[in-house]
Amino acid sequence: MKKVSCILVLLAMATSAWADPSDGPSRNTETSEPITECVKSTCPFYVDWVTYGRPDCWCCKRNCNGDADCVIQFGLFWVYNNDLIYFKECFAKTELPYDWCICCDFDRQTQFGMFRVYTNDLIILRTYFAQPEYKVPCCDDNQDCVLEPDDSCYNYWTD
């Protein structure tokens, strides 16, 4: 009897962990269809996200605020030297030289019809560069890193 109850407890714990929506794809509450994309199809930048190959970095919690590599550096800074190095390689290029350059398009817009990574993105990077973790908000609607069903753009985070 003890083995059965232990197995049931472990199974219940595993099932609840799988159902956690913050851990990745889950199911649409309205249609019961699996959610397989981190960006919602109703999001204003969805078409660009698809066009650029559905980059996971756009679904990192702080990418829209300058975190190009989705990594916290030194346990303190979401936006720091790695992000600056990546940004420098991609800034003001009409053709992005590397696939990962799209991760430096923090505002998800093209400027002057030709630059994906330009001054708007530089302003974002400069605003949050070397700021402590608590001063760099998340990209969800209320900037708390917790995704609610009515958040406009994200189904789940990739970092």
Rosetta blueprint (number, residue, H / E / L):
1 M L
2 K H
3 K H
4 V H
5 S H
6 C H
7 I H
8 L H
9 V H
10 L H
11 L H
12 A H
13 M H
14 A H
15 T H
16 S H
17 A H
18 W H
19 A L
20 D L
21 P H
22 S H
23 D H
24 G L
25 P L
26 S L
27 R E
28 N L
29 T L
30 E L
31 T L
32 S L
33 E L
34 P E
35 I L
36 T L
37 E L
38 C L
39 V E
40 K L
41 S L
42 T L
43 C L
44 P L
45 F L
46 Y H
47 V H
48 D H
49 W H
50 V H
51 T H
52 Y L
53 G L
54 R L
55 P L
56 D H
57 C H
58 W H
59 C H
60 C L
61 K L
62 R L
63 N H
64 C H
65 N H
66 G L
67 D L
68 A L
69 D L
70 C L
71 V L
72 I L
73 Q E
74 F L
75 G L
76 L L
77 F E
78 W L
79 V L
80 Y L
81 N H
82 N H
83 D H
84 L H
85 I H
86 Y H
87 F H
88 K H
89 E H
90 C H
91 F L
92 A L
93 K L
94 T L
95 E L
96 L L
97 P L
98 Y L
99 D H
100 W H
101 C H
102 I H
103 C H
104 C H
105 D L
106 F L
107 D L
108 R L
109 Q L
110 T L
111 Q E
112 F L
113 G L
114 M L
115 F E
116 R L
117 V L
118 Y L
119 T H
120 N H
121 D H
122 L H
123 I H
124 I H
125 L H
126 R H
127 T H
128 Y H
129 F L
130 A L
131 Q L
132 P L
133 E H
134 Y H
135 K H
136 V L
137 P L
138 C L
139 C L
140 D L
141 D L
142 N L
143 Q L
144 D L
145 C L
146 V L
147 L L
148 E L
149 P L
150 D L
151 D L
152 S L
153 C L
154 Y E
155 N L
156 Y L
157 W L
158 T L
159 D L
